[in-house]
Amino acid sequence: MRTWLDKILFSDTIEVMRKWSDQQRGAFWKKNGKNGKYLAGYVVIDGKKIPITVFPNKYKEKDNQPEFVIYETFSNNS
């Protein structure tokens, strides 16, 4: 049986998890491709889930150039 302290801590944990879930805007997974590592996932914009692929910028030569480039992922049917 849970004590009153356990109940408070458990409810606080659930509230924190709910807030993080409400703030989540997407997710990415590490992938290994034939040309190297990249991230594949999605972002949610205006309630729409948009597939995204993130690659390291292999052409970076200066500090003011990005480390990664992001592309919207399209299916072959698009």
N, C-alpha and C positions, 0 to 999 in steps of 0.2 A: 504494500500500500504506500502511496506517495505521501510525503509530509507536506505541510503548507509551503515550506521552502522549495521543495522539489517542484511543486505546482507553479510557484512564481518564476523560478528559473526556467522551467519548461515553457511557460507561456511567453516569457521574454525571448527565448530562443526562437520560438515560432514567429513572433513579431519581427525579429531581425531578419529571419529567412524570408518572410513575406515582403518586407521592404526591399531586400536585395532582388527578389524575384520581380517586383514591380519596376525596379530600375534597370533590369537587364534589357539590352537592346540588340542582342545577337550572341553568336557563339562561333568558335573556330576550332578546327581540329588540325593537328600536324599531319602532313602527308609526305610521302617520299615518291617523287616522280622520276622519270627517266632522265630529266635534266636537273634534278636536285630537289631540295626540300622546299615546301610551300605550305600555306595555310588554306584550308577550304572551309567555308561556313556560310553564315548568313547574317544580315542585319535586318532589323525591323524598322521600317519608316512608314509613318501614318498607317500602322496596322498591317502593312504588307511586308511579307518575308521576301527579302531580295538575296539571292545567292551571290556570294562574293568569293574571289580567289585573291590571295595576297602572295606576292613573290618578292624575294630580295632584289634590290636594284643592283644588277650586275654591272651597270654602267656608271655607278657613282664615282666621281672624280674629285668633287669639292664638298666641303662641309655643308654648304647651303643646298645640296641636293639630297633628296629623301633616301632613307635606308631601304624602304619598301615601296612597292607600287601596288595599287589595288584595282582590280577589274571586276566589273559585274560579269557573272558567269551566265552565259546563254546556252540553252540546249541546242542540239543540232537541228531541231525542228523550228527554231526561231528565224 
